[in-house]
Amino acid sequence: MDPESTQLQQALIASFLGPDPEPFETLISHLMSSSNERRSHLELLFNLCKQSDPNSLSLKLAQILQFSPPLEARATAAILLRKQRTRDDSCLWPRLNASTQSSLKSILLRCIQREDAKTISKKLCDTVAIGYFLQ
């Protein structure tokens, strides 16, 4: 990969995982796009975020679960968090520091308690059920 592409990718990752929630929320909303080309490009960026900074990525997903008004964004965040915990090559859990793991557990439980939308509650329960509390 040429240096310009690498710098652009690093800038996008920094933007997505930075303090402003809007770029990450946009990324998540576009991951639901019906356009395969657009979705594929954004999945690549999401995976680069996962490789680059799994702690920030996981906490950003949790932030969407807690604070994002659109149901679709919260549903997608719950699904993506669940996928990060499955036992395959992309499992992030072992790569997260103890503080992030603890925060995710607390956030997931709070979200289950507060979520009004039944479809989101089910996704949150599915996420917890796959083993967020098992080591």
The 8 nearest C-alpha neighbors of each residue, nearest first, counted from 0:
[[1, 4, 2, 5, 3, 6, 8, 7],
 [0, 2, 4, 3, 5, 6, 7, 8],
 [3, 1, 5, 4, 6, 0, 7, 8],
 [4, 2, 6, 5, 1, 7, 0, 8],
 [5, 3, 7, 6, 2, 1, 8, 0],
 [4, 6, 2, 8, 3, 7, 9, 1],
 [5, 7, 9, 3, 4, 8, 2, 10],
 [8, 6, 4, 10, 5, 9, 3, 11],
 [7, 9, 11, 5, 10, 6, 4, 12],
 [10, 8, 6, 12, 11, 7, 13, 5],
 [9, 11, 13, 7, 8, 12, 6, 14],
 [12, 10, 14, 8, 13, 9, 15, 7],
 [11, 13, 9, 15, 14, 10, 48, 16],
 [14, 12, 10, 16, 11, 17, 15, 9],
 [13, 15, 11, 17, 12, 16, 10, 22],
 [16, 14, 23, 12, 22, 13, 17, 11],
 [15, 17, 13, 14, 12, 55, 56, 23],
 [18, 16, 14, 13, 19, 15, 20, 12],
 [17, 19, 20, 16, 14, 15, 21, 13],
 [18, 20, 21, 17, 22, 14, 15, 23],
 [21, 19, 23, 22, 18, 24, 17, 15],
 [20, 22, 24, 23, 19, 25, 15, 26],
 [23, 21, 25, 15, 24, 20, 26, 14],
 [22, 24, 15, 26, 25, 21, 20, 27],
 [25, 23, 21, 27, 26, 22, 28, 20],
 [26, 24, 22, 28, 23, 27, 29, 21],
 [25, 27, 23, 29, 24, 28, 30, 22],
 [28, 26, 24, 30, 25, 29, 23, 72],
 [27, 29, 25, 30, 26, 31, 72, 24],
 [28, 30, 32, 31, 26, 27, 25, 38],
 [29, 31, 27, 38, 32, 28, 26, 41],
 [32, 30, 29, 28, 33, 27, 38, 75],
 [33, 31, 29, 34, 30, 38, 37, 28],
 [32, 34, 35, 31, 38, 37, 30, 29],
 [35, 33, 32, 37, 36, 38, 39, 31],
 [36, 34, 38, 37, 39, 33, 32, 40],
 [37, 35, 39, 34, 38, 40, 41, 33],
 [36, 38, 40, 34, 39, 35, 41, 32],
 [37, 39, 35, 41, 30, 40, 36, 32],
 [40, 38, 42, 36, 41, 37, 35, 43],
 [39, 41, 43, 37, 38, 42, 36, 44],
 [40, 42, 44, 38, 43, 39, 45, 30],
 [43, 41, 45, 39, 44, 40, 38, 46],
 [42, 44, 46, 40, 41, 45, 47, 39],
 [43, 45, 41, 47, 42, 46, 48, 40],
 [44, 46, 42, 48, 47, 43, 41, 49],
 [47, 45, 49, 43, 48, 44, 42, 50],
 [46, 48, 44, 50, 49, 45, 51, 43],
 [49, 47, 51, 45, 46, 50, 12, 52],
 [50, 48, 53, 46, 47, 51, 52, 56],
 [51, 49, 47, 48, 52, 46, 53, 45],
 [50, 52, 48, 49, 47, 53, 12, 46],
 [51, 53, 54, 55, 49, 48, 50, 56],
 [52, 54, 49, 56, 55, 57, 50, 51],
 [55, 53, 57, 56, 52, 95, 99, 58],
 [56, 54, 58, 57, 53, 52, 59, 16],
 [55, 57, 53, 59, 54, 58, 49, 52],
 [58, 56, 60, 54, 59, 55, 53, 61],
 [57, 59, 61, 55, 60, 56, 62, 54],
 [60, 58, 62, 56, 61, 57, 55, 63],
 [61, 59, 57, 63, 76, 62, 58, 56],
 [60, 62, 58, 64, 59, 63, 57, 65],
 [63, 61, 59, 65, 64, 60, 66, 58],
 [62, 64, 67, 60, 66, 61, 65, 73],
 [65, 63, 73, 61, 62, 66, 76, 67],
 [66, 64, 62, 63, 110, 61, 67, 106],
 [65, 67, 63, 64, 62, 68, 73, 61],
 [66, 68, 63, 69, 64, 65, 73, 72],
 [67, 69, 70, 66, 73, 72, 63, 71],
 [70, 68, 71, 72, 67, 73, 74, 66],
 [71, 69, 73, 72, 74, 68, 119, 67],
 [70, 72, 74, 69, 73, 75, 28, 31],
 [71, 73, 75, 74, 69, 70, 28, 76],
 [74, 72, 64, 76, 70, 75, 71, 63],
 [75, 73, 71, 77, 72, 76, 119, 70],
 [74, 76, 78, 72, 77, 73, 79, 71],
 [75, 77, 73, 79, 60, 78, 74, 80],
 [78, 76, 80, 74, 75, 79, 123, 122],
 [77, 79, 81, 75, 76, 80, 82, 74],
 [80, 78, 82, 76, 81, 77, 75, 83],
 [81, 79, 83, 77, 82, 78, 76, 84],
 [80, 82, 126, 78, 79, 84, 83, 77],
 [81, 83, 79, 84, 80, 85, 78, 90],
 [84, 82, 90, 80, 91, 81, 85, 79],
 [85, 83, 90, 81, 82, 92, 91, 86],
 [86, 84, 82, 90, 83, 87, 81, 129],
 [87, 85, 90, 84, 88, 89, 83, 82],
 [86, 88, 89, 90, 85, 84, 83, 82],
 [87, 89, 90, 86, 91, 85, 83, 84],
 [88, 90, 87, 91, 83, 86, 85, 82],
 [91, 89, 83, 84, 87, 85, 88, 86],
 [92, 90, 94, 83, 93, 89, 84, 95],
 [91, 93, 95, 94, 84, 90, 83, 100],
 [94, 92, 95, 91, 90, 96, 84, 134],
 [95, 93, 91, 92, 96, 53, 54, 90],
 [96, 94, 92, 54, 93, 99, 100, 53],
 [95, 97, 99, 98, 100, 94, 54, 93],
 [98, 96, 100, 99, 101, 95, 102, 93],
 [97, 99, 101, 100, 96, 102, 95, 103],
 [98, 100, 102, 101, 96, 97, 103, 95],
 [101, 99, 97, 103, 98, 102, 104, 95],
 [100, 102, 98, 104, 99, 103, 97, 105],
 [103, 101, 99, 105, 104, 100, 106, 98],
 [104, 102, 106, 100, 105, 101, 107, 99],
 [103, 105, 101, 107, 102, 106, 100, 108],
 [106, 104, 102, 108, 103, 107, 109, 101],
 [105, 107, 103, 109, 108, 104, 110, 102],
 [108, 106, 110, 104, 109, 105, 103, 111],
 [107, 109, 111, 105, 110, 106, 104, 112],
 [110, 108, 106, 112, 111, 107, 113, 105],
 [109, 111, 107, 113, 112, 108, 114, 106],
 [112, 110, 108, 109, 114, 113, 120, 107],
 [111, 113, 109, 110, 114, 108, 120, 115],
 [114, 112, 110, 111, 109, 115, 108, 120],
 [113, 115, 111, 110, 116, 120, 112, 119],
 [116, 114, 117, 113, 120, 119, 112, 111],
 [115, 117, 119, 118, 114, 120, 70, 121],
 [118, 116, 120, 119, 121, 115, 114, 122],
 [117, 119, 121, 120, 116, 122, 74, 123],
 [118, 120, 122, 121, 116, 117, 74, 123],
 [121, 119, 117, 123, 122, 118, 111, 114],
 [120, 122, 124, 118, 119, 123, 125, 117],
 [121, 123, 125, 119, 124, 120, 77, 126],
 [124, 122, 126, 120, 125, 121, 77, 119],
 [123, 125, 121, 127, 126, 122, 128, 120],
 [126, 124, 128, 122, 123, 127, 121, 129],
 [127, 125, 81, 123, 124, 128, 129, 122],
 [126, 128, 124, 131, 125, 129, 130, 123],
 [129, 127, 125, 130, 126, 124, 131, 132],
 [130, 128, 127, 126, 125, 131, 85, 81],
 [129, 131, 133, 132, 128, 127, 84, 126],
 [130, 132, 127, 133, 129, 104, 128, 84],
 [131, 133, 130, 134, 104, 127, 128, 129],
 [134, 132, 130, 131, 129, 128, 127, 84],
 [133, 132, 130, 131, 93, 92, 100, 84]]
